[in-house]
Amino acid sequence: MSVVPTAPEQPAGEMENQTKPPDPRSDAPPEYNSHFVPGPPGTAVPPPAGYPGGLPMGYYSPQQPSTFPLYQPVGGTHPVQYQPGKYPVPNQPVPITWMPGPTPMANCPPGLEYLVQLDNIHVLQHFEPLEMMTRFETNNRYDIKNNSDQMVYIVTEDTDDFTRNAYRTLRPFILRVTDCMGREIMTMQRPFRCTCCCFCCPSARQELEVQCPPGITIGFVAEHWNLCRAVYSIQNEKKENVMRVRGPCSTYGCGSDSVFEVKSLDGVSNIGSIIRKWNGLLSAMADADHFDIHFPLDLDVKMKAMIFGACFLIVSLLFLSYPERIVLSDGEEAV
């Protein structure tokens, strides 16, 4: 019987020292030989819906800077790009949404086709903080919008600085109404009227002429003297009274709206209204008025334009804010 020679047996402690090299760390985990062989790359699987970049929304990823809009990498050659329409771009003006332009209509002055489709418009005056602080009156601007918050017209005052600040509420002015294409479709002119004589004198009554298109008069808005309330008449191009506007007894009600009723000549039929909305402290301290104008949908478009013009005569006479002289306790005057 042959005996196969074997290696001399070694003690268990010496065999352990040969199979495992000494590790200076006493608590180090044991090492294992990896038999993993990498295979060919597979097809990329898109992340599930609602998880851009493979991570839930709100989790940070260096490859996904858009999860944090304010994240700005320090270096690198790739600029940060955001999803279009998701985050506002700094210093970018808010786009203006205009009312879709209507088709031209017969027997309708160009530009008034918008009013044919409306029975309610909003007149929003631009707030000028610098004017409030310096008391230097600037040209007023107004946005005209529909109920869908779409822009219909833009109204801009055209008056020189001296006339505006010297005559204040009595100043003559020209208001230019433009549409979405920048065309001047309507002009409103207020001439200067002296108020030093008797209030009941016709020459002292304020008046507004409405031209549409510019150069062609379609009517007038005339002020009438009344002891208790503001009264105006809406006239056609021949200065014949067509409608009346009857204001409230007091237009300085704190916390309440001021309603000007548009009525027929006999005062029986209620045609529409011009409502000055209470706008908080801005209504009392600054020129930031908001008016709602209501009229029937089937009303003649020229009469709609005349009610629209009456609103601006009311604004200029009653709702322009100017500094008042205040007498202090020591007798001095302050503006």
BELBEL-V626958 format. One record per helix or strand of 2 or more residues. SS is the DSSP state (a for helix, b for strand). FROM is the first residue (numbers start at 1). LEN is the number of residues. If there is no record, write none. Layout:
{{SS:FROM:LEN} {SS:FROM:LEN}}
//
This chain:
{{a:12:8} {a:52:3} {a:65:3} {a:113:4} {b:120:6} {a:129:6} {b:141:5} {b:151:7} {a:161:10} {b:173:6} {b:184:7} {a:202:3} {b:207:5} {b:217:8} {b:231:6} {b:241:6} {b:258:6} {b:270:8} {a:281:5} {b:290:6} {a:301:18} {b:326:2} {b:333:2}}
//
